[in-house]
Every structure is written in C-alpha cells, then in structure tokens.
C-alpha cells in the first residue's frame, strides 16, 4: 500500500508561491504549485521553500528508517 504525507507551504517572499508537497511511502515526491496547477521539481525551489522541502525530506527519511528498524529488528 502506498501512503502519502501532504504538506502545504506558502512562501513568505516573492514570488509567494502556494505549494503542496506530497511525500509517498515509496520515496516518490510530488510538488504542486497550487496557483498555476503545475508540477515542480526540487531544483525549482529556492529560499524558504527549498529549506522546507529539505527539512521535511530529512524528517520523512528518519521516520521511515525508524519504522523499518522497529519492524525488522
């Protein structure tokens, strides 16, 4: 089963994008610009949105590793 964690982030500085980040349990990622309904890649991010992505990605990886360690240890 493929689960997904959704996060919404609104940039505080120009261009003030409204973004949705979807982190899937299989490691996939989707970043959606809610204003234009376009899909972005991590390389399109900068500033606060890039920092948000990196922090959430690290937290997601840590949680996944802890879950796997508890499951298989």
C-alpha atoms as one frame of an Amber mdcrd trajectory, in Angstrom:
protein
   0.000   0.000   0.000   1.358   3.410  -0.972   0.715   6.024   1.695   1.249
   9.753   1.301   2.000  12.709   3.576   0.696  16.086   2.369   2.141  19.449
   3.402   1.172  22.925   2.289   3.711  25.751   2.237   3.150  29.380   1.286
   6.313  31.336   0.586   6.811  34.479   2.652   8.828  36.290  -0.027   8.383
  36.795  -3.727   7.148  35.015  -5.780   4.805  33.991  -2.895   4.046  30.586
  -4.291   1.444  28.365  -2.637   2.932  24.857  -2.763   1.723  21.377  -1.855
   4.341  18.735  -1.111   3.337  15.064  -1.321   5.820  12.578   0.122   4.943
   8.982  -0.786   5.944   5.932   1.246   7.923   4.523  -1.692  10.170   7.619
  -1.723   8.419   9.428  -4.568   7.711  13.144  -4.314   5.258  15.498  -5.993
   5.442  19.272  -5.598   2.436  21.202  -6.899   2.161  24.962  -7.371  -1.446
  25.448  -6.267  -1.821  28.778  -8.070  -0.872  27.565 -11.545  -1.614  23.844
 -11.005   1.837  22.918 -12.299   4.167  20.232 -11.008   7.591  21.415  -9.857
  10.824  19.585  -9.197  13.072  20.169  -6.173  15.514  22.076  -8.410  12.762
  24.680  -8.996  12.741  25.529  -5.284  14.809  28.194  -3.562  14.915  30.055
  -0.298  12.252  29.175   2.260  10.532  26.591   0.074  13.815  24.721  -0.502
  14.553  24.797   3.233  11.039  23.479   3.959  11.482  20.663   1.438  14.885
  19.620   2.812  13.662  19.604   6.427  10.541  17.563   5.580  12.528  15.144
   3.406  15.049  14.531   6.204  12.235  14.017   8.736  10.482  11.626   6.333
  13.676   9.584   5.859  14.340   9.450   9.611  10.780   8.292  10.329  10.969
   5.680   7.584  14.260   4.322   8.922  12.910   4.186  12.485   9.804   2.341
  11.266  11.893  -0.170   9.325  14.276  -0.659  12.226  11.365  -1.398  14.574
   9.780  -3.719  12.036  12.868  -5.765  11.164  14.986  -5.554  14.328
